[in-house]
């Protein structure tokens, strides 16, 4: 892989999503990430496999709908992002929580 392709793969994954619902998904070897809304499932799969060194079995993506928020007298929208639920093969694991 060339440097531009590697740089592109590293910018696709923004951050992991840690909520009560996503921690329950960890039991099924599924991980949730916030990703760039413009990329497809194939690029997300390549990025996860390159960054974490695991085999990806399945990917489900979801565009979060815009929600209106009002703060005092100002009305606006929450930021838009794309959520990816990544299912790994049984022998692979991603360590999201550091154990110091």
N, C-alpha and C positions, 0 to 999 in steps of 0.2 A: 504494500500500500504506500502511496505517496503522502507527503506531509499535508497537502490540502485535504485529502480524503480523511485522514486521521483527525485533523482539526475539526472537520465537519461532523464526524461521528461524536467527538467529545462535546460539541455544543448542542446536540439534539436533546440529551437528557438534562433537564433543569435541576430537579431535586426529587427525592422520594416523598411520598405522601404518607404521613403517619397519623392515622385516626383509629378510633375503636374498631370500625368496620374493616379497615385494611390490616390491622393486627390479627383479626380473626382469619383473614385470608392467608396469613403466613403458615397456618396449619396445613393448608392445601398446597403449599409451595408456590403461592402466587404473591407477587410484589407489585405495588402501585407506584408509578412515577409520573411526575409532571413533565411533559415533553413539548417540543416546539409544535404548534398547531399546523404547520405547513407540511410536515413530513408524513410518509406513509408507514405501514406496518413493516415492510421489508427493511427500511432504513433504521427503524427503531430496533428491530431484531439484530441487525448488524452492530449497532451501537452497544446494546446490552451485552452481546457476546464478546465484543472487543474490550469493553471497559472492565467487566467482571470475570471474564474467562469461563463462562458457563454455557450450557446448551439450552436454547429456548425452544419450548415445545409448542406454545400457543401465545398469541397476543390479541387482546381485545382493547379497542380504543373507544373513547367517549369524549365528545365535545361538550364541556359544561355550558349550559345556557347562561345568557346575560341576566344578571339580577340588578334591579334598581335599588340604590341605597340613598338615603337622605340623611345628611348631617347638618343639623341646624336648619338653615334656609337653602342650602345647596343640595341639588339632586344630581346624581351621577350613576355610573354603573361600576360594578366590580370588574376586575381584570379578567379577560378571557384566557383560558388555557385548555390544553388537551390532556386528558388523563389516559394512561396506558396501563392495563393490568396484564402483567407478564407471568405466564406459567412456565416453570422450569421443569426439566426432567427430574426423576426421583432422586438421583444421586448428586444433584447440584444444589448449592445453597449460596445465598448472598447474606453477608453479615452486615446488617444495617445499624446494629447497636454495638458500640465498642465496649469491651469488657476490660476496664483498667483496674 
